[in-house]
Amino acid sequence: MSSDDRIAKAASLLLHSPPGEVDDVFNDIRGIVNDDEALQEQIEPVLAESNMQQFLVVDVPDKEGSKVLLTPYNQVDGGRFHDPNTNTVFSFDHLRRVAFDPEEAAESGEHEELRARLQRSLEQYIEAHFAEGFVSVFEHEGSVVSCLVSNKYSPGNFWNGSWRAVWSYDVAKGQLNGSVKVRVHYFEDGNVQLDTQSDFTSDVSDKEVADAIKKFEAEFQQGVNDGFRQLSEKTFKGLRRALPVTRNRIDWEKIANYKIGGELANAE
C-alpha cells in the first residue's frame, strides 16, 4: 500500500477521535504512515475539519486575553477565521495550533446587536453551569449561530469527555434550531464510549433565544441523568441475578482457601 493510501485510510481515524485524544491518534497515525513529510502535506485539511468539529478554543493573535472557537460558522475566505468580538480575521496553523496574521475585519453584520446580546447572555450561562466552558456567537448566512463547548479531560483517571452545542436562530423566520452532543470515553481496562445527541426546534422571538437554549439544555442534561439512573437501577441489574440459583451468597474467600488447601495437598 502506498504512503498516500495509508494516509487516506488513517486520517479518517482523526475525525472519529474521542475528545481530548486527537494527539494520541495522530501519533499512532505517524507510526502507521512512517513518512512525516508526506503526512504533513496531506493531513492538514483533516486536522482543520477535526479542529472545527471539536470547536477548538484558540487565542486571537494580538488581542491579549481574547479567545474564539474555530467552527465552520466563522470560517471565511482563504481558510481564515473571524472573531466578531474583536472584529479580527486571522489565519490558523492546524498542525501546530497557532493563530497568526491578524487583520481588522470589515464592518460588523446587520444583526450585530442581537449577536452581541446573545454573546453576553450565554457567557453568563456558561459561567454559571460549566466548570470549563466557552461560547462564541457568529452571524452566518442570515442566522445568528451560537456555539458552546465544554471539555473535561482526565486521562490520568482513564476518561475524557465533551459537551458541544450549536444553536442557529433564523432572524427572518424567528425559528431556533439546536443540537446538543455529549461524548465521553472511558478506557480503564476496556474501551467504553457514550455518544448521545438531541435536537431542538422552536419558534421564538429574538429576546427569548437565550432562555430557550438554557431551558432545552437543562432538560437534555436531566434526560442524560435519568438515563444513567435507569441503567444503574434496572438495566444492569437485569443482566445478571443478584444471587445464584441456590439463593445464597457465594463466599469467595472460602473458595479461595479451598483452592489453596488443595494445591498444598497436591504439592505434598
Disulfide bonds with the S-S distance in Angstrom:
none
